[in-house]
């Protein structure tokens, strides 16, 4: 039971830190003023896997969203990892790309080894 509480506390702390980074980040509309809409299609899987373990679509509220695209690793045993794709996404938006994609390997550690989770994303944007 103690290890569950420890993981729960670590997850809560990581979520609070992520919210603080979002609060401190500039707003997306200030970084990409020509952006009208943004959708990110996100898949996460173990390295070398051909089928994603998780898939979801994130619709970004452009007018209010932080210019921060730092997604947590979804492996519950991963510590210190995540997927910060902020620079790649902002570069695509500044270039006014209507569609862009990328991949990011988690840089965290599981209990016994380096995390092997990989995030793949496709961004679909419209501009004013």
C-alpha positions as CSV (number, residue, x, y, z in Angstrom):
1,X,0.0,0.0,0.0
2,X,2.9,2.4,0.7
3,X,4.2,2.1,-2.8
4,X,0.8,3.0,-4.2
5,X,0.7,6.1,-2.0
6,X,4.2,7.0,-3.0
7,X,3.3,6.8,-6.7
8,X,0.1,8.7,-6.2
9,X,2.0,11.4,-4.3
10,X,4.6,11.6,-7.1
11,X,2.0,11.8,-9.8
12,X,0.1,14.5,-7.9
13,X,3.3,16.5,-7.5
14,X,4.2,16.1,-11.2
15,X,0.7,17.3,-12.2
16,X,1.0,20.3,-9.9
17,X,4.5,21.1,-11.4
18,X,3.1,20.8,-14.9
19,X,0.2,23.2,-14.1
20,X,2.7,25.7,-12.7
21,X,4.8,25.5,-15.9
22,X,1.6,26.0,-17.9
23,X,0.7,29.0,-15.8
24,X,4.1,30.6,-16.3
25,X,4.3,29.8,-20.0
26,X,3.4,32.5,-22.6
27,X,0.0,32.1,-24.2
28,X,-0.1,30.3,-27.5
29,X,-1.9,33.2,-29.2
30,X,1.0,35.4,-28.4
31,X,3.5,33.0,-29.8
32,X,1.5,32.2,-32.9
33,X,-0.9,35.1,-33.4
34,X,-2.0,33.9,-36.9
35,X,-3.2,30.5,-35.5
36,X,-7.0,29.9,-35.7
37,X,-7.3,26.3,-34.6
38,X,-5.0,23.4,-33.5
39,X,-5.7,19.7,-33.1
40,X,-3.1,17.2,-32.0
41,X,-3.6,13.5,-32.7
42,X,-1.4,11.7,-30.1
43,X,-0.3,8.1,-29.9
44,X,2.0,6.5,-27.3
45,X,3.6,3.1,-27.4
46,X,6.6,1.1,-26.3
47,X,9.6,1.5,-28.5
48,X,9.5,-1.0,-31.4
49,X,5.8,-1.7,-31.0
50,X,3.6,-1.4,-34.1
51,X,0.3,-0.7,-32.3
52,X,-0.1,2.2,-30.0
53,X,-1.2,1.6,-26.4
54,X,-3.0,4.9,-26.1
55,X,-4.5,7.2,-28.7
56,X,-6.2,10.5,-28.2
57,X,-7.0,13.8,-29.8
58,X,-6.3,17.1,-28.1
59,X,-8.3,20.1,-29.3
60,X,-6.3,23.1,-28.2
61,X,-8.2,26.3,-27.1
62,X,-5.9,28.6,-29.0
63,X,-7.2,31.8,-27.4
64,X,-6.3,30.6,-23.8
65,X,-3.8,27.7,-24.1
66,X,-0.3,28.0,-22.9
67,X,2.5,27.8,-25.5
68,X,3.6,24.6,-23.8
69,X,3.3,21.1,-25.2
70,X,4.9,19.0,-22.4
71,X,2.9,15.7,-22.2
72,X,3.4,13.2,-19.3
73,X,4.6,9.7,-20.0
74,X,1.8,7.3,-19.5
75,X,3.9,4.5,-18.0
76,X,2.8,4.5,-14.3
77,X,6.3,3.3,-13.3
78,X,8.2,6.0,-15.2
79,X,9.9,8.7,-13.1
80,X,11.2,12.0,-14.4
81,X,10.0,11.3,-17.9
82,X,7.6,12.9,-20.3
83,X,7.4,14.3,-23.8
84,X,8.2,18.0,-24.3
85,X,7.5,18.7,-27.9
86,X,7.0,22.5,-27.4
87,X,9.9,23.6,-29.6
88,X,8.8,21.3,-32.5
89,X,5.1,22.3,-32.4
90,X,5.9,26.0,-32.1
91,X,8.3,25.8,-35.0
92,X,5.6,24.2,-37.2
93,X,3.0,26.8,-36.1
94,X,5.4,29.7,-36.8
95,X,6.0,28.3,-40.2
96,X,2.2,28.1,-40.7
97,X,2.3,24.4,-41.6
98,X,-1.3,23.1,-42.0
99,X,-0.1,19.6,-41.0
100,X,3.0,18.4,-39.2
101,X,4.1,15.4,-37.3
102,X,6.8,14.2,-35.0
103,X,8.0,11.7,-32.5
104,X,9.6,11.9,-29.0
105,X,11.2,9.2,-26.9
106,X,10.6,9.4,-23.1
107,X,13.7,10.4,-21.2
108,X,12.6,8.9,-17.9
109,X,13.4,5.8,-15.9
110,X,11.2,2.9,-14.9
111,X,12.0,0.9,-11.8
112,X,14.7,-1.1,-13.6
113,X,15.7,0.6,-16.8
114,X,15.3,3.6,-19.1
115,X,11.7,4.1,-20.2
116,X,10.9,2.8,-23.7
117,X,7.8,4.8,-24.4
118,X,7.5,6.8,-27.6
119,X,5.0,9.5,-28.4
120,X,4.0,10.2,-31.9
121,X,1.9,13.2,-32.8
122,X,0.2,14.8,-35.8
123,X,-0.8,18.4,-35.7
124,X,-3.5,19.9,-37.8
125,X,-3.7,23.7,-37.8
126,X,-5.7,26.4,-39.5
127,X,-4.6,30.0,-39.8
128,X,-6.2,33.4,-40.0
